[in-house]
Amino acid sequence: MLLRLKVSEISKNKGWTMRELSERLMVDHQTVMYWNQGRTFPRLPMMLKVCHLLDCKLDDLVDT
């Protein structure tokens, strides 16, 4: 089963680029790209921070 974060889709709804989101999260833009591709997965505290910034629920963020 592949898990990935739908950060690209949700951040676009906020009008943010992936780079802008990575700057707000204080992580490298490639890190956010890897989450979106399912190559890596953030730890729960970072996922909660992403949810807070994007104003979404964890269920909305995770794509299985």
Order of alpha helices (4+ residues) and beta strands (2+ residues): beta-alpha-alpha-alpha-alpha-alpha-beta
